[in-house]
Amino acid sequence: MLESKQHEILEWIISVFIDYHVPGDCEETPIGMMQDAMDEYLEGFDFQGGRFRVVDAKETLISAYQQSTEFWWRLNCYSFNTDSLPHEAQREPDMGVQGACVLFWVEYFGLSKEFMDQDKFDEYFDKYHPEMLKLLVKCCVWDVIFPGETLPGYTVPTSADACSFDYTA
């Protein structure tokens, strides 16, 4: 399990994907829409005088990617220490990371045009899984703060297919 400070850093990092704002006239890709919010959060690290050090973020992310799928489910629960099954105790979609994760997943795998149809997008949205969050954090946080560095213990998925996900962890 992560140390208290690491848990705080990880929750702070994850919160960017809950707090992002999409301007009404934005014509960018989904990840482009989130970029300003992500940049503001990343400025919170020591290279901008923030409260956490970059080395803390690195240690935290490496530790987080060594955790179980249940741990990653818990990051989107109303309470990390919920007694409920984590995959059943997820925040409501408008209060959790699901929207950002699915938008990024769809964009990452080049499915954006296919999912412009709201019904198809909603169907895919129901397939939210922490693997989507892990990909989002890896690409939009790790790769931004530590460009060119390998994230130990993580392999980027090669397919958007959610059929192999375990939804009971």
Rosetta silent file (secondary structure, phi, psi, omega in degrees, C-alpha in Angstrom):
SEQUENCE: MLESKQHEILEWIISVFIDYHVPGDCEETPIGMMQDAMDEYLEGFDFQGGRFRVVDAKETLISAYQQSTEFWWRLNCYSFNTDSLPHEAQREPDMGVQGACVLFWVEYFGLSKEFMDQDKFDEYFDKYHPEMLKLLVKCCVWDVIFPGETLPGYTVPTSADACSFDYTA
SCORE:     score description
SCORE:     0.000 S_00000001
   1 L     0.000  155.388 -179.435    0.000    0.000    0.000 S_00000001
   2 L   -77.908  152.588  173.285    1.144    3.555   -0.534 S_00000001
   3 L   -67.964  164.519 -177.835    2.391    5.799    2.231 S_00000001
   4 H   -57.168  -46.822 -179.552    0.070    8.601    3.366 S_00000001
   5 H   -64.602  -40.728  179.199    1.948   11.296    1.420 S_00000001
   6 H   -63.670  -41.031  178.926    2.043    9.118   -1.690 S_00000001
   7 H   -62.556  -41.402  178.295   -1.678    8.496   -1.442 S_00000001
   8 H   -62.684  -43.484  178.826   -2.279   12.245   -1.151 S_00000001
   9 H   -62.796  -44.728 -178.390   -0.101   12.920   -4.208 S_00000001
  10 H   -65.004  -43.029  177.254   -1.868   10.255   -6.244 S_00000001
  11 H   -62.868  -37.043  178.122   -5.312   11.544   -5.314 S_00000001
  12 H   -65.157  -42.521  178.069   -4.166   15.064   -6.219 S_00000001
  13 H   -64.050  -46.681 -178.032   -2.915   13.825   -9.597 S_00000001
  14 H   -62.736  -32.947 -175.549   -6.120   11.862  -10.265 S_00000001
  15 H   -61.667  -23.866  177.623   -8.281   14.857   -9.358 S_00000001
  16 H   -59.493  -31.779 -176.935   -7.234   16.659  -12.540 S_00000001
  17 H   -83.929   -2.745  172.136   -9.284   14.123  -14.471 S_00000001
  18 H  -100.766  -36.980 -172.176  -12.326   14.952  -12.401 S_00000001
  19 H   -89.401   -2.638 -173.950  -11.859   18.734  -12.380 S_00000001
  20 L   -62.850  152.140 -178.851  -11.097   19.380  -16.034 S_00000001
  21 L  -119.040  132.775  177.814  -13.189   21.973  -17.866 S_00000001
  22 L  -108.409  111.962  178.583  -14.263   21.690  -21.473 S_00000001
  23 L   -61.466  142.834 -177.367  -14.976   25.090  -23.044 S_00000001
  24 L   -59.418  -29.913 -177.141  -18.292   25.153  -24.917 S_00000001
  25 L  -100.509   13.939 -176.778  -16.672   26.277  -28.171 S_00000001
  26 L   -71.759  129.269  177.901  -13.754   23.842  -28.000 S_00000001
  27 L  -112.951   14.137 -178.152  -13.120   21.945  -31.226 S_00000001
  28 L   -79.011  173.801  173.283  -10.069   20.082  -29.970 S_00000001
  29 L   -69.410  161.080 -179.261   -9.656   16.398  -29.378 S_00000001
  30 H   -53.637  -43.632 -178.805  -10.845   15.178  -25.955 S_00000001
  31 H   -69.167  -32.867  175.416   -7.346   15.113  -24.495 S_00000001
  32 H   -61.923  -34.145  179.287   -6.727   18.582  -25.913 S_00000001
  33 H   -66.488  -30.093 -177.670   -9.777   19.770  -24.018 S_00000001
  34 H   -89.132  -11.837 -169.463   -8.259   18.570  -20.748 S_00000001
  35 H   -57.518  -42.907 -179.104   -4.757   19.872  -21.386 S_00000001
  36 H   -60.146  -45.508  179.345   -5.122   23.254  -19.639 S_00000001
  37 H   -63.302  -41.189  179.465   -6.411   21.649  -16.444 S_00000001
  38 H   -63.859  -43.131 -179.846   -3.648   19.040  -16.545 S_00000001
  39 H   -61.087  -41.592  178.379   -0.990   21.700  -17.054 S_00000001
  40 H   -60.778  -44.037  179.989   -2.286   23.670  -14.053 S_00000001
  41 H   -65.569  -42.936 -177.975   -2.129   20.583  -11.845 S_00000001
  42 H   -66.434  -25.759  176.211    1.331   19.604  -13.034 S_00000001
  43 L   -66.479  -12.638  178.243    2.542   23.118  -12.198 S_00000001
  44 L   -71.632   -9.497  178.151    1.910   22.142   -8.584 S_00000001
  45 E   -82.698  170.083 -167.218    5.152   20.219   -8.523 S_00000001
  46 H   -58.878  -23.215 -179.346    8.424   21.750   -7.325 S_00000001
  47 H   -70.394   -6.625  174.850    9.521   23.113  -10.682 S_00000001
  48 H  -124.430   19.999  178.470    6.757   25.705  -10.236 S_00000001
  49 L    76.223   22.138 -176.914    7.113   26.175   -6.493 S_00000001
  50 L   -78.771 -176.214 -173.610    4.365   23.688   -5.648 S_00000001
  51 L   -87.575  -12.819  176.816    3.808   21.623   -2.528 S_00000001
  52 E  -116.877  151.581  177.657    5.080   18.281   -3.873 S_00000001
  53 L   -92.721  151.438  179.089    8.445   17.465   -5.333 S_00000001
  54 H   -59.649  -38.072  179.264    8.817   15.826   -8.734 S_00000001
  55 H   -63.174  -33.144  176.312   10.807   13.028   -7.128 S_00000001
  56 H   -65.630  -40.991  179.313    7.798   12.397   -4.837 S_00000001
  57 H   -64.060  -41.114 -179.568    5.549   12.113   -7.862 S_00000001
  58 H   -62.458  -49.770  179.383    7.913    9.671   -9.515 S_00000001
  59 H   -60.793  -40.493 -179.698    8.115    7.418   -6.456 S_00000001
  60 H   -63.551  -47.703 -178.272    4.340    7.624   -6.023 S_00000001
  61 H   -65.945  -41.307  177.730    3.559    6.680   -9.607 S_00000001
  62 H   -60.878  -44.041  178.796    6.032    3.811   -9.617 S_00000001
  63 H   -64.525  -41.775 -178.662    4.485    2.499   -6.384 S_00000001
  64 H   -62.328  -39.023 -178.762    0.934    2.950   -7.697 S_00000001
  65 L   -74.936   -5.517  173.767    1.645    0.920  -10.824 S_00000001
  66 L   -95.769   -3.207 -178.219    2.813   -1.928   -8.605 S_00000001
  67 L   -84.237  167.536 -178.821   -0.574   -2.013   -6.842 S_00000001
  68 L   -74.457  166.776  174.618   -3.497   -4.320   -7.603 S_00000001
  69 H   -62.252  -35.847  177.741   -6.431   -3.584   -9.877 S_00000001
  70 H   -57.969  -42.107  177.343   -8.549   -3.272   -6.734 S_00000001
  71 H   -55.841  -46.292 -178.371   -6.323   -0.379   -5.632 S_00000001
  72 H   -68.608  -34.494  172.851   -6.973    1.408   -8.939 S_00000001
  73 H   -59.748  -43.766 -175.954  -10.732    0.777   -8.622 S_00000001
  74 H   -62.370  -26.489  179.865  -10.577    2.389   -5.159 S_00000001
  75 L   -64.272  -17.815  179.256   -9.088    5.593   -6.592 S_00000001
  76 L  -111.368   11.473  175.851  -12.486    6.335   -8.147 S_00000001
  77 E   -84.616  157.746  175.211  -14.612    5.365   -5.147 S_00000001
  78 L   -60.079  -35.902  176.555  -16.266    7.985   -2.958 S_00000001
  79 L  -131.657  125.856  179.936  -14.103    6.606   -0.157 S_00000001
  80 L   -57.287  -34.032 -176.612  -10.840    4.805   -0.818 S_00000001
  81 L   -96.168   28.501 -178.777  -11.474    2.633    2.242 S_00000001
  82 L   -56.784  146.071  175.481  -15.009    1.647    1.290 S_00000001
  83 L   -85.062  -16.157  178.176  -16.324   -1.611    2.692 S_00000001
  84 L   -72.864  165.981  173.702  -18.280   -2.177   -0.527 S_00000001
  85 L   -66.201  125.803 -173.774  -16.781   -3.943   -3.495 S_00000001
  86 H   -55.509  -37.163 -178.678  -14.677   -1.219   -5.164 S_00000001
  87 H   -71.553  -14.173  177.848  -15.980   -1.911   -8.678 S_00000001
  88 H  -101.370   -9.898 -175.999  -19.512   -1.399   -7.348 S_00000001
  89 L  -107.841   30.180 -178.357  -18.724    1.706   -5.256 S_00000001
  90 E   -71.255  149.857  175.486  -17.582    3.965   -8.070 S_00000001
  91 L   -61.704  158.645  173.759  -18.383    7.668   -8.048 S_00000001
  92 L   -61.417  146.099 -175.574  -21.177    8.846  -10.276 S_00000001
  93 H   -51.785  -35.959 -179.360  -19.791    9.434  -13.777 S_00000001
  94 H   -79.727   -2.556  179.098  -20.066   13.225  -13.498 S_00000001
  95 H  -120.161    2.438 -177.284  -18.116   13.145  -10.221 S_00000001
  96 L  -121.127 -168.424 -177.009  -15.483   10.557  -11.128 S_00000001
  97 L   -90.886   -5.136 -171.982  -12.709    9.904  -13.601 S_00000001
  98 H   -54.523  -46.157 -176.983  -14.749    7.708  -15.934 S_00000001
  99 H   -58.980  -50.650 -179.688  -15.499   10.444  -18.489 S_00000001
 100 H   -62.756  -40.752 -178.069  -11.902   11.554  -18.887 S_00000001
 101 H   -65.218  -45.302 -179.451  -10.659    7.963  -18.989 S_00000001
 102 H   -67.994  -42.290  177.228  -13.096    6.833  -21.644 S_00000001
 103 H   -57.088  -45.391 -179.018  -12.525    9.969  -23.740 S_00000001
 104 H   -68.215  -43.163  179.737   -8.789    9.380  -23.633 S_00000001
 105 H   -55.958  -47.519 -179.026   -9.078    5.632  -24.260 S_00000001
 106 H   -63.000  -43.824  179.914  -11.216    6.263  -27.314 S_00000001
 107 H   -68.416  -44.397 -177.202   -8.859    8.937  -28.613 S_00000001
 108 H   -56.944  -40.765 -177.803   -5.683    6.955  -27.846 S_00000001
 109 L   -92.859   12.480  174.253   -6.882    3.998  -29.877 S_00000001
 110 L    69.553   30.065 -177.784   -8.142    6.156  -32.749 S_00000001
 111 L  -101.835    8.704 -173.083  -11.818    5.436  -32.184 S_00000001
 112 L   -54.223  -46.358 -177.883  -12.949    9.067  -31.880 S_00000001
 113 L   -64.958  -39.571  178.773  -14.913    9.179  -35.119 S_00000001
 114 H   -62.006  -32.332 -175.095  -16.677    5.907  -34.333 S_00000001
 115 H  -100.503   15.636  172.215  -17.754    7.257  -30.969 S_00000001
 116 H   -68.642  -23.171  174.743  -19.079   10.595  -32.132 S_00000001
 117 L   -72.719  117.565 -174.681  -22.419    8.765  -32.069 S_00000001
 118 H   -58.585  -36.753  179.360  -23.628    9.380  -28.486 S_00000001
 119 H   -63.407  -43.016  179.065  -25.274    5.952  -28.207 S_00000001
 120 H   -66.530  -39.592  179.141  -22.035    4.185  -29.122 S_00000001
 121 H   -64.062  -45.172  179.738  -20.080    6.395  -26.752 S_00000001
 122 H   -59.397  -39.106  178.551  -22.521    5.718  -23.902 S_00000001
 123 H   -63.144  -43.265  179.220  -22.201    2.000  -24.524 S_00000001
 124 H   -69.486  -35.325  179.439  -18.413    2.231  -24.323 S_00000001
 125 H   -57.367  -34.587  178.478  -18.663    4.499  -21.295 S_00000001
 126 L   -68.050   -9.982 -179.335  -20.292    1.627  -19.430 S_00000001
 127 L   -96.095   13.766  179.829  -17.073   -0.334  -19.964 S_00000001
 128 L   -49.813  137.492  178.170  -14.976    1.954  -17.732 S_00000001
 129 L  -147.980  149.858  179.920  -12.167    0.007  -16.090 S_00000001
 130 H   -57.249  -21.043  175.796   -9.096    1.143  -14.097 S_00000001
 131 H   -60.544  -30.564  177.063   -6.887    0.080  -17.020 S_00000001
 132 H   -68.256  -40.403  177.546   -8.269    3.174  -18.756 S_00000001
 133 H   -65.607  -42.159  179.598   -7.207    5.309  -15.795 S_00000001
 134 H   -61.158  -41.670  178.304   -3.765    3.733  -15.763 S_00000001
 135 H   -65.417  -43.635  179.923   -3.278    4.532  -19.455 S_00000001
 136 H   -60.121  -48.141 -179.739   -4.485    8.094  -18.957 S_00000001
 137 H   -64.795  -41.202 -179.862   -2.147    8.728  -16.012 S_00000001
 138 H   -61.460  -48.349 -175.106    0.776    7.125  -17.813 S_00000001
 139 H   -76.349  -37.731 -171.436    0.335    9.181  -20.976 S_00000001
 140 H   -99.901  -10.477  176.794   -0.844   12.476  -19.512 S_00000001
 141 H  -119.719  -62.593 -178.108    1.154   12.648  -16.302 S_00000001
 142 H   -56.704  -51.614 -176.531    4.144   10.288  -16.385 S_00000001
 143 H   -66.434  -23.877  178.307    5.042   10.995  -20.016 S_00000001
 144 H   -80.729  -44.663 -177.717    4.683   14.754  -19.459 S_00000001
 145 H   -79.657  -34.497 -176.243    6.752   14.964  -16.274 S_00000001
 146 L  -124.659   61.355 -175.621    9.231   12.220  -17.181 S_00000001
 147 L   -59.468  136.035  177.654    9.437   12.264  -20.988 S_00000001
 148 L    80.531   -5.662  179.714   11.307    9.349  -22.500 S_00000001
 149 L   -93.189  140.822  177.111   11.474    7.448  -19.195 S_00000001
 150 L   -78.184  137.460  175.054    9.988    3.979  -18.882 S_00000001
 151 L   -89.064  106.651 -177.303    7.341    3.494  -16.208 S_00000001
 152 L   -57.864  136.120  175.240    8.503    0.336  -14.415 S_00000001
 153 L    83.296    7.869 -179.326    5.875   -2.365  -14.123 S_00000001
 154 L  -128.691  132.333  174.305    3.501   -0.987  -16.737 S_00000001
 155 L  -116.916  125.626 -179.513    2.830   -2.164  -20.247 S_00000001
 156 L   -67.476  133.358  177.694    0.698    0.036  -22.455 S_00000001
 157 L   -61.138  150.819 -179.454   -2.319   -1.846  -23.831 S_00000001
 158 L  -104.955   -3.808 -177.077   -2.194   -2.615  -27.527 S_00000001
 159 L  -144.319  148.808  176.420   -5.932   -2.816  -28.102 S_00000001
 160 L   -81.313   -4.840 -177.163   -9.047   -0.918  -27.065 S_00000001
 161 L   -61.909  120.444 -178.543  -10.867   -4.210  -26.575 S_00000001
 162 L   -93.976    3.900 -176.241  -12.304   -4.274  -23.058 S_00000001
 163 L   -61.494  -29.402 -176.480  -13.387   -7.919  -23.220 S_00000001
 164 L   -87.654   -3.072 -179.383  -10.394   -9.142  -21.238 S_00000001
 165 L   -69.281  140.317  174.795  -10.922   -6.741  -18.314 S_00000001
 166 L   -94.297  112.123 -177.143  -11.782   -8.247  -14.954 S_00000001
 167 L   -92.296    8.217 -178.798  -14.655   -6.210  -13.569 S_00000001
 168 L  -108.887   -2.787 -176.361  -14.805   -8.035  -10.260 S_00000001
 169 L   -63.311    0.000    0.000  -11.405   -7.102   -8.828 S_00000001
